[in-house]
Amino acid sequence: MSAPAAAPPPGWPADLLVVVPRDMAAGFRLAGTRTVAESDPARVQELVEAELAAGFRGVVAVAERTWSALPAPVRAEWAARTVPLVIPLPAEDDGAAGSRRSRMQELLARSVGYEITFTPEGDRS
């Protein structure tokens, strides 16, 4: 199993744990995000369950391709949580910009409790 993710730096405003396949991990680490490189669904489930049991209260983002391979009851349980928020991390190449935007709006609504809408820059309607 991959090494546990390090705790966030002191003063970090919120705790985010990203669980992604090895090919995606470097970018998240460069951004300073707690990152675990893991793509085996059973291991990801163990890792996330351990974080939940330890009282993690931030956001856990799991690569969508791994999320899809998890058992349906696990996905349903995690999707129903609000603290911590456990979400699939949308894949960049999974469709048009409109569907990604829609998915991000849905994730924001779950995390803050309100639907946030975006208008194109310059659109005053």
C-alpha positions as CSV (number, residue, x, y, z in Angstrom):
1,M,0.0,0.0,0.0
2,S,1.2,3.6,-0.6
3,A,2.7,5.5,2.3
4,P,0.2,7.5,4.4
5,A,-0.3,11.1,3.3
6,A,1.6,13.6,5.4
7,A,-0.4,16.0,7.5
8,P,-1.0,19.5,6.0
9,P,1.5,22.2,6.7
10,P,0.8,24.4,9.8
11,G,-1.6,27.2,9.0
12,W,-3.1,25.4,6.0
13,P,-6.7,26.6,5.7
14,A,-8.4,23.3,5.1
15,D,-7.4,19.7,4.9
16,L,-7.6,18.1,1.5
17,L,-6.5,14.5,0.7
18,V,-6.3,13.5,-2.9
19,V,-6.1,9.8,-3.8
20,V,-5.1,9.3,-7.4
21,P,-3.2,6.9,-9.6
22,R,0.5,7.3,-9.8
23,D,0.4,9.0,-13.1
24,M,-1.6,11.9,-11.6
25,A,0.1,12.2,-8.2
26,A,3.0,14.4,-9.1
27,G,0.9,17.3,-10.2
28,F,-1.1,17.3,-6.9
29,R,2.0,17.0,-4.9
30,L,3.6,20.0,-6.7
31,A,0.5,22.0,-5.7
32,G,1.2,21.1,-2.1
33,T,-1.8,18.8,-1.7
34,R,-1.7,15.8,0.6
35,T,-1.6,13.0,-2.0
36,V,-1.6,9.3,-2.0
37,A,-0.7,7.5,-5.2
38,E,-3.0,4.5,-5.3
39,S,-5.4,3.1,-7.9
40,D,-6.4,-0.3,-6.5
41,P,-10.0,0.1,-5.4
42,A,-9.7,-2.2,-2.4
43,R,-6.6,-0.3,-1.1
44,V,-8.3,3.0,-1.8
45,Q,-11.3,1.9,0.2
46,E,-9.0,0.8,3.1
47,L,-7.1,4.1,3.0
48,V,-10.3,6.3,3.0
49,E,-11.9,4.2,5.7
50,A,-8.8,4.6,7.9
51,E,-9.0,8.4,7.4
52,L,-12.6,8.4,8.3
53,A,-12.0,6.3,11.4
54,A,-9.2,8.6,12.5
55,G,-11.6,11.5,12.5
56,F,-10.5,13.3,9.3
57,R,-12.7,16.3,8.8
58,G,-11.6,17.8,5.5
59,V,-12.2,16.8,1.9
60,V,-11.2,13.4,0.4
61,A,-11.0,13.5,-3.4
62,V,-10.7,10.1,-5.1
63,A,-9.9,9.8,-8.8
64,E,-13.1,9.2,-10.7
65,R,-11.8,6.2,-12.5
66,T,-11.0,4.6,-9.1
67,W,-14.2,5.8,-7.6
68,S,-16.2,4.1,-10.4
69,A,-14.5,0.8,-9.6
70,L,-15.5,0.9,-5.9
71,P,-18.5,-1.2,-4.8
72,A,-21.8,0.7,-5.2
73,P,-22.7,0.6,-1.5
74,V,-19.3,2.2,-0.6
75,R,-19.8,4.9,-3.2
76,A,-23.3,5.6,-2.0
77,E,-22.2,5.8,1.7
78,W,-19.3,8.2,0.9
79,A,-21.4,10.3,-1.4
80,A,-24.0,10.8,1.4
81,R,-21.4,12.1,3.8
82,T,-20.9,15.8,4.4
83,V,-18.1,15.7,7.1
84,P,-15.7,14.7,5.8
85,L,-16.8,15.3,2.2
86,V,-15.7,12.4,0.1
87,I,-16.0,13.1,-3.6
88,P,-14.9,11.7,-7.0
89,L,-12.3,13.9,-8.6
90,P,-13.6,14.6,-12.1
91,A,-11.3,13.4,-14.9
92,E,-10.1,16.1,-17.2
93,D,-10.7,14.1,-20.3
94,D,-14.1,12.7,-19.5
95,G,-16.2,15.0,-21.7
96,A,-17.0,18.5,-22.8
97,A,-16.3,21.6,-20.7
98,G,-20.1,22.0,-20.0
99,S,-20.3,18.6,-18.3
100,R,-17.2,19.3,-16.2
101,R,-18.7,22.7,-15.2
102,S,-22.0,21.0,-14.3
103,R,-20.1,18.4,-12.2
104,M,-18.1,21.2,-10.4
105,Q,-21.3,23.1,-9.6
106,E,-22.8,19.9,-8.1
107,L,-19.6,19.4,-6.0
108,L,-19.7,23.0,-4.8
109,A,-23.3,22.7,-3.9
110,R,-22.6,19.6,-1.8
111,S,-19.7,21.2,0.0
112,V,-21.1,24.6,0.8
113,G,-24.8,23.8,0.9
114,Y,-25.8,26.3,-1.8
115,E,-25.9,26.1,-5.6
116,I,-23.4,28.5,-7.1
117,T,-23.9,29.5,-10.7
118,F,-21.3,30.8,-13.0
119,T,-21.8,33.3,-15.8
120,P,-19.4,34.0,-18.6
121,E,-17.2,37.0,-18.0
122,G,-18.8,40.1,-19.3
123,D,-22.4,38.6,-19.2
124,R,-24.4,40.9,-17.1
125,S,-27.7,39.1,-17.3
